[in-house]
Amino acid sequence: MGVKGFVEGGIASIVAGCSTHPLDLIKVRMQLQGEKVHAPNPQPIHNLRPAFAFHNLHVPHAPSLPLPPPPPPRASAGPISVGMKIVQTEGLAALYSGVSATVLRQTLYSTTRMGLYDVLKTKWAHNETGHFSLPHKIGAGLIAGAIGAAVGNPADVAMVRMQADGRLPMAQRRNYKGVTDAISQMAKQEGVASLWRGSALTVNRAMIVTASQLASYDQFKEMIIENHVMNDGLGTHVTASFAAGFVASVASNPVDVIKTRVMNMKVEPGSVAPYSGALDCALKTVRAEGPMALYKGFIPTISRQGPFTVVLFVTLEQVRKLLKEMGLYDVLKTKWAHKETGHLSLAHKIGAGLIADAISAAVGNPADVAMVRMQADGRLLMAQRRNYKGVTDAISQMAKQEGVASLWRGSALMVNRAMIMTASQLDSYDQFKEMIIENHVMNDGLGTHVTASFAAGFVASVASNLVDVIKMRVMNMKVELGSIPPYSGALDSALKTVRAEGPMAFYKGFIPTISRQGPFTMVLFVTLEQVRKLLKEF
């Protein structure tokens, strides 16, 4: 599978992680039930009532009052009640606390483990039959899980802390703005080593989960197909993945409980840490709460792991099919090309480019608005700056302060710009490349790719700069509550720009545009051609 396996695994993991995040949050909260919330040492309070103001005063006949008995331990709440309490006390959005860390964790951890597992499958499978034995599957899972966990541990620590923050008293909450802020604060306040706190547990858990999850999925899938229970389709993928999720849940829950507690512990400067390590945490947990405490959160674990594994592997199978062609533009090229000659007319190229980037631009608009604002912030006066912490914080603040619709501000311009950009960039690249090869100027190699891509970059810059200027101004405008926006829309922005600055204002920034677009397009298409060659081998 090679590079393709990493891409497929990454996409599938992010989809699965985000769709089951609320269940993961409930699991974390349940795993922390019964653990003492370690408050900072309180300052001594002196009783100053007159009758007891003198410490040496002896009262001979004062009765000795017995201390009240400690309150009985609270019964552990179930997953539904935990979920309802989170919604009632913290709001519905709290179910997605730490979702940015989940995305980063899946990007680092799952992309690595699933890509490596596929690489090892290819390497260790029988040369003639392609058979991959169960011991080899388990071995591949252990190795892939260990490496993936080591890579993704900082995001895992951030995710656990962000998910657990809501159960702490207000004064003790960390209130991280997002995954970047969490990792940054941990590194500053507790040292870089804190990002790998509990890493031994994470690696052990990941090895168990990956070996049980991936190996059992492959094993169940093979058994279903070989025994003619079902064909290699959706029914098989769902059944095998749900069974794999159950196996992974049973195998990993004890390590998961200890990992969650070690990662979440708050170490006050100068004070003793609640746990000295994984073994100490396990012993204290069993002594205080009994051995079944290691299976706290099992219901939400299986409730999350089942759907997660189903979504993961069903998505993975679909992505594998989809990535047989690279991107929507290539899909349309394949569909519309002449069946015998494979020729695609310029009109069809333009049409494919317009459709492909209109869709991608609509999807990516929130990130584009955030990028424009963050890039433009430095030119504002200090009092007017937005000071976003990162892209997650930018999108979150825009949604809260200006409404969700603000994330698609300028989306019509974005779609138009993207359609122009893609139609000019992709189509002109294909056209220039064909002309160079057909006229025997150069062969289909690096020289052709560089020449065609640089020419395509110039065409795209000329075609898109006008829309780009208007888009930037509309996206960056600051709308004060109760005041009239600087522009009512794209047309208004264009007219005001021409009146105030003249028509050449639409080509402001053209030199940096072409200076960026030329190398960008060159790197894009040269890399694309190499990736295409690479993926033909897998």
C-alpha positions as semicolon CSV with decimal commas, in nm:
position;residue;x (nm);y (nm);z (nm)
1;M;0,000;0,000;0,000
2;G;0,289;0,243;0,074
3;V;0,201;0,613;0,084
4;K;-0,154;0,532;-0,017
5;G;-0,206;0,331;0,303
6;F;-0,111;0,631;0,519
7;V;-0,351;0,859;0,329
8;E;-0,638;0,612;0,346
9;G;-0,581;0,537;0,714
10;G;-0,554;0,906;0,803
11;I;-0,878;1,007;0,632
12;A;-1,072;0,713;0,775
13;S;-0,936;0,771;1,128
14;I;-1,023;1,142;1,135
15;V;-1,379;1,072;1,018
16;A;-1,419;0,795;1,277
17;G;-1,260;0,998;1,560
18;C;-1,476;1,307;1,506
19;S;-1,801;1,114;1,465
20;T;-1,753;0,922;1,794
21;H;-1,586;1,201;1,998
22;P;-1,879;1,255;2,244
23;L;-1,866;0,887;2,344
24;D;-1,491;0,915;2,398
25;L;-1,543;1,219;2,623
26;I;-1,804;1,033;2,832
27;K;-1,562;0,741;2,860
28;V;-1,285;0,970;2,993
29;R;-1,517;1,128;3,251
30;M;-1,634;0,784;3,371
31;Q;-1,277;0,656;3,396
32;L;-1,198;0,948;3,628
33;Q;-1,498;0,875;3,854
34;G;-1,390;0,779;4,204
35;E;-1,055;0,952;4,165
36;K;-0,999;1,231;4,416
37;V;-0,989;1,577;4,257
38;H;-0,661;1,706;4,397
39;A;-0,720;2,060;4,519
40;P;-0,430;2,288;4,610
41;N;-0,335;2,290;4,980
42;P;-0,568;2,535;5,160
43;Q;-0,427;2,807;5,381
44;P;-0,491;2,751;5,756
45;I;-0,797;2,936;5,881
46;H;-0,779;3,073;6,236
47;N;-1,100;3,066;6,439
48;L;-1,136;3,411;6,594
49;R;-1,461;3,368;6,788
50;P;-1,415;3,537;7,133
51;A;-1,477;3,222;7,339
52;F;-1,195;3,039;7,159
53;A;-0,961;3,327;7,072
54;F;-0,697;3,232;7,330
55;H;-0,517;2,911;7,230
56;N;-0,383;2,842;7,584
57;L;-0,718;2,885;7,757
58;H;-0,815;2,557;7,928
59;V;-1,181;2,473;7,954
60;P;-1,197;2,182;8,203
61;H;-1,549;2,059;8,147
62;A;-1,587;2,122;7,773
63;P;-1,744;1,816;7,610
64;S;-1,543;1,640;7,336
65;L;-1,748;1,642;7,017
66;P;-1,693;1,338;6,788
67;L;-1,594;1,406;6,428
68;P;-1,873;1,341;6,177
69;P;-1,828;1,021;5,975
70;P;-1,691;1,064;5,622
71;P;-1,958;1,075;5,351
72;P;-2,019;0,745;5,175
73;P;-1,855;0,712;4,831
74;R;-2,076;0,832;4,548
75;A;-2,218;0,563;4,326
76;S;-2,068;0,564;3,978
77;A;-2,301;0,718;3,723
78;G;-2,381;0,540;3,396
79;P;-2,292;0,669;3,049
80;I;-2,636;0,818;2,979
81;S;-2,647;1,010;3,308
82;V;-2,287;1,127;3,261
83;G;-2,371;1,251;2,912
84;M;-2,686;1,426;3,033
85;K;-2,498;1,591;3,320
86;I;-2,233;1,722;3,080
87;V;-2,502;1,873;2,856
88;Q;-2,694;2,023;3,152
89;T;-2,395;2,175;3,333
90;E;-2,160;2,259;3,045
91;G;-2,382;2,281;2,739
92;L;-2,426;2,066;2,429
93;A;-2,102;2,193;2,275
94;A;-1,909;2,045;2,570
95;L;-1,957;1,700;2,414
96;Y;-1,702;1,812;2,158
97;S;-1,450;1,948;2,408
98;G;-1,105;1,863;2,281
99;V;-1,218;1,768;1,930
100;S;-0,926;1,966;1,781
101;A;-0,692;1,742;1,979
102;T;-0,879;1,438;1,846
103;V;-0,820;1,553;1,488
104;L;-0,449;1,611;1,557
105;R;-0,420;1,279;1,742
106;Q;-0,584;1,083;1,461
107;T;-0,369;1,267;1,206
108;L;-0,049;1,172;1,389
109;Y;-0,130;0,846;1,566
110;S;-0,377;0,667;1,341
111;T;-0,224;0,778;1,012
112;T;0,110;0,637;1,130
113;R;-0,021;0,311;1,275
114;M;-0,254;0,225;0,988
115;G;-0,002;0,319;0,721
116;L;0,272;0,112;0,887
117;Y;0,037;-0,183;0,936
118;D;-0,036;-0,188;0,562
119;V;0,336;-0,157;0,480
120;L;0,415;-0,454;0,707
121;K;0,122;-0,651;0,561
122;T;0,270;-0,605;0,215
123;K;0,620;-0,697;0,333
124;W;0,523;-1,003;0,539
125;A;0,247;-1,153;0,323
126;H;0,326;-1,474;0,136
127;N;0,484;-1,390;-0,201
128;E;0,270;-1,631;-0,402
129;T;-0,062;-1,660;-0,219
130;G;-0,066;-1,319;-0,048
131;H;-0,169;-1,493;0,277
132;F;-0,096;-1,297;0,595
133;S;-0,089;-1,521;0,906
134;L;-0,247;-1,424;1,238
135;P;0,090;-1,407;1,426
136;H;0,221;-1,174;1,155
137;K;-0,096;-0,961;1,182
138;I;-0,050;-0,930;1,558
139;G;0,320;-0,851;1,519
140;A;0,245;-0,583;1,258
141;G;-0,021;-0,435;1,486
142;L;0,215;-0,422;1,786
143;I;0,492;-0,248;1,592
144;A;0,262;-0,004;1,411
145;G;0,072;0,080;1,730
146;A;0,389;0,147;1,929
147;I;0,535;0,387;1,671
148;G;0,201;0,562;1,611
149;A;0,148;0,613;1,986
150;A;0,492;0,763;2,037
151;V;0,428;1,011;1,753
152;G;0,078;1,105;1,872
153;N;0,132;1,120;2,251
154;P;0,133;1,505;2,285
155;A;-0,206;1,526;2,113
156;D;-0,333;1,240;2,331
157;V;-0,232;1,419;2,655
158;A;-0,396;1,741;2,530
159;M;-0,715;1,554;2,434
160;V;-0,748;1,382;2,776
161;R;-0,696;1,710;2,964
162;M;-0,939;1,906;2,748
163;Q;-1,204;1,635;2,783
164;A;-1,156;1,616;3,162
165;D;-1,147;1,992;3,227
166;G;-1,523;2,027;3,278
167;R;-1,524;1,802;3,587
168;L;-1,278;2,027;3,776
169;P;-1,385;2,323;3,997
170;M;-1,382;2,651;3,804
171;A;-1,069;2,775;3,984
172;Q;-0,870;2,466;3,886
173;R;-0,966;2,440;3,519
174;R;-0,693;2,475;3,262
175;N;-0,923;2,642;3,004
176;Y;-0,709;2,560;2,702
177;K;-0,819;2,750;2,388
178;G;-0,743;2,455;2,163
179;V;-0,494;2,176;2,102
180;T;-0,213;2,416;2,003
181;D;-0,266;2,625;2,317
182;A;-0,281;2,308;2,533
183;I;0,049;2,174;2,400
184;S;0,212;2,518;2,424
185;Q;0,100;2,573;2,787
186;M;0,207;2,225;2,894
187;A;0,551;2,272;2,742
188;K;0,595;2,614;2,910
189;Q;0,453;2,531;3,254
190;E;0,552;2,168;3,299
191;G;0,835;2,120;3,052
192;V;0,848;1,950;2,713
193;A;0,871;1,609;2,885
194;S;0,511;1,656;3,007
195;L;0,393;1,610;2,647
196;W;0,506;1,250;2,674
197;R;0,355;1,195;3,021
198;G;0,205;0,848;3,026
199;S;0,374;0,767;2,694
200;A;0,470;0,418;2,812
201;L;0,101;0,354;2,883
202;T;-0,002;0,511;2,554
203;V;0,243;0,289;2,366
204;N;0,126;-0,023;2,554
205;R;-0,239;0,063;2,497
206;A;-0,178;0,144;2,131
207;M;0,004;-0,184;2,077
208;I;-0,287;-0,373;2,237
209;V;-0,554;-0,176;2,046
210;T;-0,380;-0,190;1,708
211;A;-0,288;-0,557;1,738
212;S;-0,639;-0,653;1,851
213;Q;-0,829;-0,412;1,628
214;L;-0,649;-0,434;1,294
215;A;-0,549;-0,799;1,323
216;S;-0,894;-0,914;1,436
217;Y;-1,065;-0,705;1,163
218;D;-0,853;-0,872;0,894
219;Q;-0,910;-1,213;1,057
220;F;-1,288;-1,178;1,090
221;K;-1,315;-1,036;0,737
222;E;-1,118;-1,330;0,592
223;M;-1,327;-1,583;0,788
224;I;-1,656;-1,432;0,665
225;I;-1,544;-1,428;0,300
226;E;-1,365;-1,767;0,302
227;N;-1,665;-1,939;0,466
228;H;-1,900;-1,778;0,209
229;V;-2,109;-1,613;0,481
230;M;-2,107;-1,285;0,285
231;N;-1,918;-1,133;-0,006
232;D;-1,653;-0,862;0,032
233;G;-1,900;-0,576;0,075
234;L;-2,059;-0,342;0,328
235;G;-2,217;-0,621;0,535
236;T;-1,883;-0,796;0,579
237;H;-1,703;-0,471;0,665
238;V;-1,962;-0,374;0,929
239;T;-1,970;-0,721;1,091
240;A;-1,592;-0,766;1,099
241;S;-1,529;-0,413;1,227
242;F;-1,787;-0,437;1,509
243;A;-1,636;-0,768;1,624
244;A;-1,289;-0,609;1,609
245;G;-1,414;-0,315;1,816
246;F;-1,537;-0,549;2,090
247;V;-1,206;-0,736;2,104
248;A;-1,011;-0,407;2,121
249;S;-1,235;-0,272;2,400
250;V;-1,194;-0,578;2,624
251;A;-0,819;-0,588;2,569
252;S;-0,743;-0,218;2,619
253;N;-0,980;-0,087;2,890
254;P;-0,757;-0,152;3,199
255;V;-0,460;0,026;3,040
256;D;-0,692;0,304;2,921
257;V;-0,818;0,377;3,276
258;I;-0,463;0,406;3,414
259;K;-0,346;0,610;3,113
260;T;-0,633;0,857;3,152
261;R;-0,560;0,911;3,523
262;V;-0,184;0,951;3,479
263;M;-0,222;1,195;3,189
264;N;-0,487;1,400;3,368
265;M;-0,312;1,436;3,706
266;K;-0,233;1,795;3,801
267;V;0,113;1,839;3,950
268;E;0,134;2,153;4,167
269;P;0,483;2,312;4,197
270;G;0,653;2,186;4,515
271;S;0,389;1,921;4,587
272;V;0,401;1,543;4,554
273;A;0,242;1,405;4,236
274;P;-0,077;1,200;4,295
275;Y;0,087;0,904;4,120
276;S;0,456;0,822;4,079
277;G;0,385;0,620;3,767
278;A;0,158;0,367;3,596
279;L;0,210;0,086;3,850
280;D;0,150;0,323;4,144
281;C;-0,169;0,448;3,979
282;A;-0,291;0,093;3,915
283;L;-0,222;-0,016;4,275
284;K;-0,388;0,293;4,429
285;T;-0,689;0,252;4,199
286;V;-0,739;-0,115;4,288
287;R;-0,688;-0,051;4,663
288;A;-0,930;0,242;4,672
289;E;-1,197;0,124;4,427
290;G;-1,146;-0,248;4,369
291;P;-1,022;-0,439;4,061
292;M;-1,338;-0,368;3,861
293;A;-1,236;0,000;3,861
294;L;-1,002;-0,097;3,576
295;Y;-1,316;-0,156;3,369
296;K;-1,477;0,179;3,452
297;G;-1,612;0,338;3,139
298;F;-1,636;0,001;2,960
299;I;-1,993;0,067;2,841
300;P;-1,902;0,400;2,676
301;T;-1,575;0,239;2,559
302;I;-1,758;-0,038;2,371
303;S;-2,034;0,209;2,276
304;R;-1,766;0,429;2,122
305;Q;-1,519;0,161;2,007
306;G;-1,788;-0,034;1,822
307;P;-1,913;0,260;1,610
308;F;-1,556;0,401;1,585
309;T;-1,422;0,074;1,445
310;V;-1,723;0,037;1,214
311;V;-1,686;0,394;1,082
312;L;-1,306;0,352;1,063
313;F;-1,300;0,035;0,853
314;V;-1,611;0,107;0,644
315;T;-1,468;0,452;0,562
316;L;-1,127;0,294;0,498
317;E;-1,274;0,048;0,248
318;Q;-1,461;0,330;0,069
319;V;-1,154;0,557;0,068
320;R;-0,948;0,274;-0,078
321;K;-1,195;0,254;-0,366
322;L;-1,207;0,630;-0,406
323;L;-0,828;0,677;-0,406
324;K;-0,790;0,449;-0,703
325;E;-0,841;0,782;-0,881
326;M;-0,676;1,101;-0,742
327;G;-0,926;1,373;-0,668
328;L;-1,252;1,489;-0,826
329;Y;-1,073;1,655;-1,118
330;D;-0,907;1,325;-1,211
331;V;-1,236;1,138;-1,162
332;L;-1,410;1,372;-1,409
333;K;-1,115;1,351;-1,649
334;T;-1,149;0,972;-1,649
335;K;-1,529;0,988;-1,694
336;W;-1,523;1,242;-1,977
337;A;-1,216;1,128;-2,170
338;H;-1,265;0,967;-2,513
339;K;-1,308;0,590;-2,455
340;E;-1,074;0,484;-2,735
341;T;-0,807;0,756;-2,749
342;G;-0,827;0,882;-2,389
343;H;-0,827;1,240;-2,524
344;L;-0,995;1,509;-2,310
345;S;-1,093;1,830;-2,488
346;L;-1,003;2,172;-2,347
347;A;-1,373;2,246;-2,289
348;H;-1,407;1,930;-2,079
349;K;-1,090;2,015;-1,886
350;I;-1,229;2,357;-1,800
351;G;-1,563;2,205;-1,697
352;A;-1,393;1,946;-1,475
353;G;-1,181;2,217;-1,312
354;L;-1,481;2,443;-1,246
355;I;-1,686;2,167;-1,082
356;A;-1,399;2,023;-0,876
357;D;-1,289;2,347;-0,718
358;A;-1,636;2,491;-0,666
359;I;-1,706;2,198;-0,433
360;S;-1,367;2,208;-0,258
361;A;-1,387;2,586;-0,210
362;A;-1,727;2,563;-0,041
363;V;-1,592;2,299;0,199
364;G;-1,273;2,492;0,280
365;N;-1,419;2,842;0,318
366;P;-1,407;2,859;0,705
367;A;-1,034;2,782;0,703
368;D;-0,978;3,041;0,430
369;V;-1,159;3,315;0,626
370;A;-0,951;3,228;0,933
371;M;-0,629;3,237;0,730
372;V;-0,707;3,579;0,576
373;R;-0,789;3,732;0,915
374;M;-0,484;3,589;1,089
375;Q;-0,256;3,709;0,807
376;A;-0,412;4,058;0,813
377;D;-0,415;4,101;1,193
378;G;-0,066;4,255;1,212
379;R;-0,166;4,558;1,003
380;L;-0,441;4,661;1,249
381;L;-0,395;4,887;1,550
382;M;-0,321;4,698;1,873
383;A;-0,666;4,775;2,016
384;Q;-0,837;4,643;1,702
385;R;-0,646;4,319;1,660
386;R;-0,832;3,993;1,696
387;N;-0,532;3,803;1,838
388;Y;-0,656;3,458;1,746
389;K;-0,455;3,179;1,912
390;G;-0,479;2,956;1,607
391;V;-0,716;2,842;1,334
392;T;-0,942;2,653;1,580
393;D;-0,968;2,959;1,806
394;A;-1,033;3,184;1,503
395;I;-1,320;2,969;1,375
396;S;-1,462;2,930;1,727
397;Q;-1,455;3,307;1,799
398;M;-1,608;3,394;1,461
399;A;-1,893;3,147;1,518
400;K;-1,960;3,281;1,872
401;Q;-1,925;3,654;1,803
402;E;-2,054;3,685;1,446
403;G;-2,260;3,370;1,397
404;V;-2,187;3,048;1,208
405;A;-2,276;3,219;0,879
406;S;-1,964;3,438;0,916
407;L;-1,754;3,128;0,844
408;W;-1,890;3,138;0,491
409;R;-1,845;3,514;0,449
410;G;-1,716;3,572;0,099
411;S;-1,794;3,211;0,004
412;A;-1,942;3,315;-0,331
413;L;-1,615;3,494;-0,407
414;M;-1,418;3,199;-0,277
415;V;-1,607;2,961;-0,503
416;N;-1,569;3,193;-0,803
417;R;-1,197;3,241;-0,734
418;A;-1,148;2,869;-0,686
419;M;-1,332;2,788;-1,008
420;I;-1,121;3,041;-1,199
421;M;-0,802;2,920;-1,029
422;T;-0,863;2,551;-1,093
423;A;-0,998;2,596;-1,444
424;S;-0,693;2,806;-1,537
425;Q;-0,433;2,613;-1,335
426;L;-0,524;2,247;-1,395
427;D;-0,652;2,292;-1,747
428;S;-0,360;2,505;-1,865
429;Y;-0,112;2,262;-1,707
430;D;-0,266;1,968;-1,894
431;Q;-0,285;2,175;-2,213
432;F;0,076;2,299;-2,196
433;K;0,199;1,950;-2,108
434;E;0,017;1,797;-2,407
435;M;0,150;2,067;-2,644
436;I;0,511;2,013;-2,528
437;I;0,490;1,634;-2,569
438;E;0,288;1,630;-2,894
439;N;0,523;1,884;-3,058
440;H;0,825;1,676;-2,944
441;V;0,977;1,970;-2,757
442;M;1,049;1,740;-2,460
443;N;0,948;1,394;-2,338
444;D;0,704;1,333;-2,051
445;G;0,958;1,400;-1,776
446;L;1,072;1,650;-1,515
447;G;1,156;1,923;-1,770
448;T;0,806;1,906;-1,919
449;H;0,640;1,908;-1,577
450;V;0,839;2,213;-1,459
451;T;0,779;2,411;-1,780
452;A;0,406;2,334;-1,801
453;S;0,349;2,401;-1,430
454;F;0,529;2,739;-1,433
455;A;0,324;2,849;-1,737
456;A;0,006;2,729;-1,562
457;G;0,101;2,930;-1,251
458;F;0,131;3,249;-1,457
459;V;-0,208;3,193;-1,624
460;A;-0,374;3,122;-1,288
461;S;-0,223;3,437;-1,130
462;V;-0,348;3,665;-1,409
463;A;-0,693;3,506;-1,406
464;S;-0,750;3,501;-1,029
465;N;-0,587;3,817;-0,888
466;L;-0,890;4,039;-0,947
467;V;-1,127;3,811;-0,752
468;D;-0,856;3,754;-0,490
469;V;-0,836;4,125;-0,401
470;I;-1,214;4,153;-0,351
471;K;-1,227;3,823;-0,159
472;M;-0,955;3,936;0,084
473;R;-1,131;4,264;0,158
474;V;-1,473;4,108;0,213
475;M;-1,337;3,828;0,434
476;N;-1,120;4,062;0,641
477;M;-1,379;4,334;0,707
478;K;-1,458;4,384;1,075
479;V;-1,830;4,410;1,145
480;E;-1,901;4,595;1,470
481;L;-2,231;4,519;1,646
482;G;-2,495;4,774;1,547
483;S;-2,279;4,934;1,276
484;I;-2,302;4,912;0,897
485;P;-2,048;4,672;0,738
486;P;-1,780;4,837;0,518
487;Y;-1,910;4,636;0,219
488;S;-2,255;4,495;0,155
489;G;-2,113;4,228;-0,073
490;A;-1,864;4,146;-0,348
491;L;-2,006;4,388;-0,607
492;D;-2,014;4,673;-0,354
493;S;-1,651;4,600;-0,258
494;A;-1,546;4,599;-0,625
495;L;-1,723;4,929;-0,702
496;K;-1,585;5,104;-0,392
497;T;-1,235;4,978;-0,471
498;V;-1,247;5,107;-0,831
499;R;-1,389;5,446;-0,726
500;A;-1,135;5,499;-0,450
501;E;-0,822;5,343;-0,603
502;G;-0,879;5,293;-0,976
503;P;-0,912;4,969;-1,180
504;M;-0,545;4,873;-1,134
505;A;-0,622;4,820;-0,764
506;F;-0,753;4,478;-0,871
507;Y;-0,395;4,383;-0,952
508;K;-0,251;4,495;-0,621
509;G;-0,020;4,225;-0,488
510;F;0,028;4,071;-0,834
511;I;0,409;4,049;-0,796
512;P;0,391;3,849;-0,471
513;T;0,103;3,648;-0,624
514;I;0,306;3,537;-0,925
515;S;0,617;3,501;-0,707
516;R;0,424;3,255;-0,491
517;Q;0,197;3,100;-0,755
518;G;0,482;3,010;-0,992
519;P;0,685;2,803;-0,743
520;F;0,364;2,673;-0,577
521;T;0,223;2,542;-0,905
522;M;0,560;2,401;-1,003
523;V;0,600;2,212;-0,673
524;L;0,232;2,106;-0,687
525;F;0,242;1,943;-1,029
526;V;0,595;1,803;-1,008
527;T;0,499;1,639;-0,676
528;L;0,166;1,524;-0,822
529;E;0,339;1,353;-1,114
530;Q;0,581;1,175;-0,877
531;V;0,296;1,066;-0,647
532;R;0,103;0,933;-0,946
533;K;0,404;0,724;-1,047
534;L;0,452;0,605;-0,691
535;L;0,088;0,502;-0,647
536;K;0,098;0,297;-0,968
537;E;0,336;0,065;-0,786
538;F;0,086;-0,009;-0,508
